[in-house]
Amino acid sequence: MSQKDDIPVFPVTGWHAGPLPGYDALIVKFQFLSSPMQPIETAQETQFFALTPEMAESLVSDLQRHIESLRKSGVHSPQEDKH
């Protein structure tokens, strides 16, 4: 893959998720690394993102589908053994 085709990737190190009080919505916030040399302890955080219950269910379904696809492909992350 050439560099022009590379997608910038920011590894997720954690998240917070839960209901948004007073609304029919869920919120999610991610911690992530912006540099390969950045220590996990200094991870940055996104803003809180709001999702309707239907959007959250769709996201869960999409993630499950993609996880299954990855498992079937036999591809493993080079970082997999570190965590």
MDTraj code that builds the backbone (N, CA, C; nanometers):
import mdtraj as md
import numpy as np

residues = "MET SER GLN LYS ASP ASP ILE PRO VAL PHE PRO VAL THR GLY TRP HIS ALA GLY PRO LEU PRO GLY TYR ASP ALA LEU ILE VAL LYS PHE GLN PHE LEU SER SER PRO MET GLN PRO ILE GLU THR ALA GLN GLU THR GLN PHE PHE ALA LEU THR PRO GLU MET ALA GLU SER LEU VAL SER ASP LEU GLN ARG HIS ILE GLU SER LEU ARG LYS SER GLY VAL HIS SER PRO GLN GLU ASP LYS HIS".split()
xyz = np.array([
    [0.0851, -0.1179, 0.0000],
    [0.0000, 0.0000, 0.0000],
    [0.0891, 0.1234, 0.0000],
    [0.0606, 0.2164, -0.0866],
    [0.1393, 0.3393, -0.0907],
    [0.0948, 0.4335, 0.0195],
    [0.1822, 0.5304, 0.0507],
    [0.1486, 0.6238, 0.1576],
    [0.0254, 0.7071, 0.1250],
    [0.0026, 0.7362, -0.0008],
    [-0.1155, 0.8159, -0.0357],
    [-0.2447, 0.7405, -0.0052],
    [-0.2376, 0.6062, 0.0043],
    [-0.3553, 0.5254, 0.0360],
    [-0.3692, 0.4974, 0.1851],
    [-0.2661, 0.5320, 0.2630],
    [-0.2712, 0.5054, 0.4070],
    [-0.3771, 0.5920, 0.4740],
    [-0.4439, 0.5337, 0.5702],
    [-0.5460, 0.6037, 0.6469],
    [-0.4855, 0.6379, 0.7824],
    [-0.4910, 0.7650, 0.8235],
    [-0.4409, 0.7969, 0.9579],
    [-0.5218, 0.7196, 1.0624],
    [-0.4520, 0.6540, 1.1543],
    [-0.5169, 0.5722, 1.2560],
    [-0.4735, 0.6200, 1.3936],
    [-0.5693, 0.6356, 1.4830],
    [-0.5443, 0.6784, 1.6192],
    [-0.5961, 0.5686, 1.7116],
    [-0.5074, 0.4862, 1.7661],
    [-0.5517, 0.3740, 1.8495],
    [-0.6334, 0.4197, 1.9700],
    [-0.7458, 0.3541, 1.9914],
    [-0.8314, 0.3819, 2.1072],
    [-0.7727, 0.3085, 2.2280],
    [-0.7606, 0.3803, 2.3401],
    [-0.7065, 0.3200, 2.4618],
    [-0.8134, 0.2991, 2.5681],
    [-0.9304, 0.3562, 2.5476],
    [-1.0393, 0.3413, 2.6430],
    [-1.1586, 0.4236, 2.6000],
    [-1.2653, 0.4144, 2.6770],
    [-1.3863, 0.4913, 2.6478],
    [-1.4743, 0.5004, 2.7707],
    [-1.5657, 0.5948, 2.7637],
    [-1.6728, 0.6100, 2.8630],
    [-1.8019, 0.6087, 2.7833],
    [-1.9008, 0.5353, 2.8306],
    [-2.0292, 0.5299, 2.7618],
    [-2.1393, 0.5158, 2.8648],
    [-2.2572, 0.5670, 2.8304],
    [-2.3706, 0.5541, 2.9196],
    [-2.4878, 0.6357, 2.8713],
    [-2.5963, 0.6324, 2.9482],
    [-2.7151, 0.7089, 2.9097],
    [-2.6918, 0.8579, 2.9302],
    [-2.7575, 0.9392, 2.8502],
    [-2.7546, 1.0848, 2.8652],
    [-2.8773, 1.1228, 2.9470],
    [-2.8567, 1.1605, 3.0731],
    [-2.9712, 1.1898, 3.1610],
    [-3.0669, 1.2931, 3.0999],
    [-3.1961, 1.2604, 3.1048],
    [-3.2986, 1.3509, 3.0551],
    [-3.3257, 1.3408, 2.9056],
    [-3.2527, 1.2530, 2.8366],
    [-3.2692, 1.2382, 2.6916],
    [-3.2805, 1.0903, 2.6572],
    [-3.3429, 1.0621, 2.5461],
    [-3.3492, 0.9254, 2.4948],
    [-3.2252, 0.9048, 2.4078],
    [-3.1085, 0.9064, 2.4732],
    [-2.9828, 0.8987, 2.3995],
    [-2.8739, 0.8384, 2.4883],
    [-2.7720, 0.7890, 2.4221],
    [-2.6522, 0.7389, 2.4889],
    [-2.5366, 0.8299, 2.4507],
    [-2.4362, 0.8359, 2.5374],
    [-2.3178, 0.9131, 2.5042],
    [-2.1961, 0.8218, 2.5075],
    [-2.0965, 0.8581, 2.4268],
    [-1.9708, 0.7847, 2.4241],
    [-1.8576, 0.8844, 2.4037],
    [-1.7480, 0.8600, 2.4720],
    [-1.6284, 0.9435, 2.4640],
    [-1.5102, 0.8481, 2.4580],
    [-1.4148, 0.8734, 2.3681],
    [-1.2999, 0.7859, 2.3512],
    [-1.1718, 0.8520, 2.3996],
    [-1.0810, 0.7697, 2.4542],
    [-0.9434, 0.8113, 2.4776],
    [-0.8624, 0.7477, 2.3648],
    [-0.7646, 0.8225, 2.3118],
    [-0.6895, 0.7725, 2.1976],
    [-0.5464, 0.8246, 2.1995],
    [-0.4614, 0.7581, 2.1236],
    [-0.3228, 0.7999, 2.1071],
    [-0.3096, 0.8714, 1.9730],
    [-0.2410, 0.9843, 1.9737],
    [-0.2229, 1.0591, 1.8490],
    [-0.0838, 1.0400, 1.7900],
    [0.0022, 0.9661, 1.8613],
    [0.1382, 0.9418, 1.8147],
    [0.1797, 0.8010, 1.8562],
    [0.2562, 0.7323, 1.7715],
    [0.3015, 0.5983, 1.8081],
    [0.3908, 0.5965, 1.9322],
    [0.4521, 0.7072, 1.9628],
    [0.5428, 0.7146, 2.0772],
    [0.4734, 0.7649, 2.2037],
    [0.3472, 0.8009, 2.1951],
    [0.2746, 0.8572, 2.3085],
    [0.2438, 0.7509, 2.4126],
    [0.2770, 0.7752, 2.5398],
    [0.2418, 0.6790, 2.6451],
    [0.0899, 0.6721, 2.6638],
    [0.0401, 0.5547, 2.6951],
    [-0.1038, 0.5352, 2.7158],
    [-0.1565, 0.6286, 2.8240],
    [-0.0740, 0.6553, 2.9246],
    [-0.1172, 0.7407, 3.0360],
    [-0.1478, 0.8844, 2.9922],
    [-0.0996, 0.9248, 2.8758],
    [-0.1224, 1.0620, 2.8285],
    [-0.2207, 1.0671, 2.7115],
    [-0.3035, 0.9639, 2.7003],
    [-0.4013, 0.9583, 2.5907],
    [-0.4900, 1.0823, 2.5911],
    [-0.5269, 1.1241, 2.4719],
    [-0.6178, 1.2373, 2.4570],
    [-0.7618, 1.1872, 2.4592],
    [-0.8560, 1.2805, 2.4770],
    [-0.9978, 1.2438, 2.4806],
    [-1.0765, 1.3214, 2.3765],
    [-1.1766, 1.2555, 2.3213],
    [-1.2696, 1.3219, 2.2305],
    [-1.3748, 1.3953, 2.3129],
    [-1.4609, 1.4644, 2.2445],
    [-1.5810, 1.5197, 2.3060],
    [-1.6772, 1.4034, 2.3298],
    [-1.7842, 1.4282, 2.4052],
    [-1.8891, 1.3267, 2.4167],
    [-1.9720, 1.3286, 2.2885],
    [-2.0009, 1.2105, 2.2369],
    [-2.0858, 1.1967, 2.1192],
    [-2.2178, 1.1351, 2.1638],
    [-2.3304, 1.1882, 2.1138],
    [-2.4629, 1.1377, 2.1494],
    [-2.5160, 1.0497, 2.0368],
    [-2.5756, 0.9381, 2.0766],
    [-2.6362, 0.8437, 1.9829],
    [-2.7766, 0.8106, 2.0294],
    [-2.8690, 0.8006, 1.9355],
    [-3.0009, 0.7498, 1.9711],
    [-2.9856, 0.6002, 2.0013],
    [-3.0804, 0.5412, 2.0728],
    [-3.0717, 0.3962, 2.0965],
    [-3.0624, 0.3161, 1.9658],
    [-3.1334, 0.3600, 1.8638],
    [-3.1306, 0.2904, 1.7348],
    [-2.9919, 0.3004, 1.6701],
    [-2.9309, 0.4175, 1.6796],
    [-2.7961, 0.4345, 1.6253],
    [-2.6962, 0.3475, 1.7012],
    [-2.7093, 0.3412, 1.8330],
    [-2.6195, 0.2586, 1.9144],
    [-2.6355, 0.1110, 1.8774],
    [-2.7587, 0.0660, 1.8594],
    [-2.7819, -0.0727, 1.8194],
    [-2.7203, -0.1018, 1.6831],
    [-2.7323, -0.0080, 1.5909],
    [-2.6738, -0.0236, 1.4584],
    [-2.5212, -0.0284, 1.4668],
    [-2.4638, 0.0563, 1.5508],
    [-2.3185, 0.0558, 1.5700],
    [-2.2730, -0.0781, 1.6270],
    [-2.3426, -0.1278, 1.7282],
    [-2.3078, -0.2573, 1.7874],
    [-2.3150, -0.3664, 1.6810],
    [-2.4190, -0.3649, 1.6003],
    [-2.4354, -0.4648, 1.4949],
    [-2.3214, -0.4558, 1.3935],
    [-2.2884, -0.3352, 1.3513],
    [-2.1784, -0.3168, 1.2563],
    [-2.0468, -0.3668, 1.3147],
    [-2.0201, -0.3331, 1.4401],
    [-1.8961, -0.3768, 1.5039],
    [-1.8905, -0.5295, 1.5123],
    [-2.0012, -0.5918, 1.5502],
    [-2.0040, -0.7379, 1.5590],
    [-1.9798, -0.8017, 1.4225],
    [-2.0398, -0.7447, 1.3202],
    [-2.0214, -0.7975, 1.1841],
    [-1.8755, -0.7861, 1.1412],
    [-1.8130, -0.6712, 1.1697],
    [-1.6734, -0.6511, 1.1303],
    [-1.5777, -0.7359, 1.2142],
    [-1.6089, -0.7574, 1.3407],
    [-1.5278, -0.8455, 1.4245],
    [-1.5302, -0.9866, 1.3672],
    [-1.6478, -1.0340, 1.3327],
    [-1.6606, -1.1677, 1.2749],
    [-1.5819, -1.1787, 1.1446],
    [-1.5886, -1.0752, 1.0620],
    [-1.5144, -1.0738, 0.9362],
    [-1.3634, -1.0798, 0.9611],
    [-1.3156, -1.0041, 1.0594],
    [-1.1728, -1.0077, 1.0931],
    [-1.1316, -1.1454, 1.1429],
    [-1.2125, -1.2056, 1.2276],
    [-1.1811, -1.3386, 1.2811],
    [-1.1738, -1.4429, 1.1698],
    [-1.2631, -1.4322, 1.0736],
    [-1.2634, -1.5270, 0.9626],
    [-1.1443, -1.5063, 0.8702],
    [-1.0947, -1.3820, 0.8613],
    [-0.9845, -1.3521, 0.7695],
    [-0.8513, -1.4049, 0.8204],
    [-0.8387, -1.4254, 0.9511],
    [-0.7136, -1.4731, 1.0079],
    [-0.6074, -1.3652, 1.0199],
    [-0.6401, -1.2393, 0.9903],
    [-0.5447, -1.1287, 1.0017],
    [-0.5332, -1.0894, 1.1477],
    [-0.4091, -1.0690, 1.1946],
    [-0.3847, -1.0302, 1.3331],
    [-0.3093, -0.8992, 1.3368],
    [-0.3408, -0.8173, 1.4343],
    [-0.2733, -0.6902, 1.4539],
    [-0.1318, -0.7148, 1.5033],
    [-0.0322, -0.6352, 1.4562],
    [0.1037, -0.6503, 1.5094],
    [0.1117, -0.6114, 1.6570],
    [0.0169, -0.5332, 1.7061],
    [0.0144, -0.4904, 1.8454],
    [-0.0630, -0.5870, 1.9346],
    [-0.1235, -0.6874, 1.8763],
    [-0.2152, -0.7754, 1.9474],
    [-0.1548, -0.8375, 2.0734],
    [-0.0294, -0.8780, 2.0681],
    [0.0324, -0.9456, 2.1815],
    [0.0757, -0.8507, 2.2921],
    [0.0733, -0.7197, 2.2684],
    [0.1198, -0.6235, 2.3672],
    [0.0160, -0.5945, 2.4746],
    [-0.1144, -0.6157, 2.4465],
    [-0.2178, -0.5756, 2.5408],
    [-0.2904, -0.6933, 2.5977],
])
top = md.Topology()
chain = top.add_chain()
for i, resn in enumerate(residues, 1):
    res = top.add_residue(resn, chain, resSeq=i)
    for name in ("N", "CA", "C"):
        top.add_atom(name, md.element.get_by_symbol(name[0]), res)
traj = md.Trajectory(xyz[None], top)
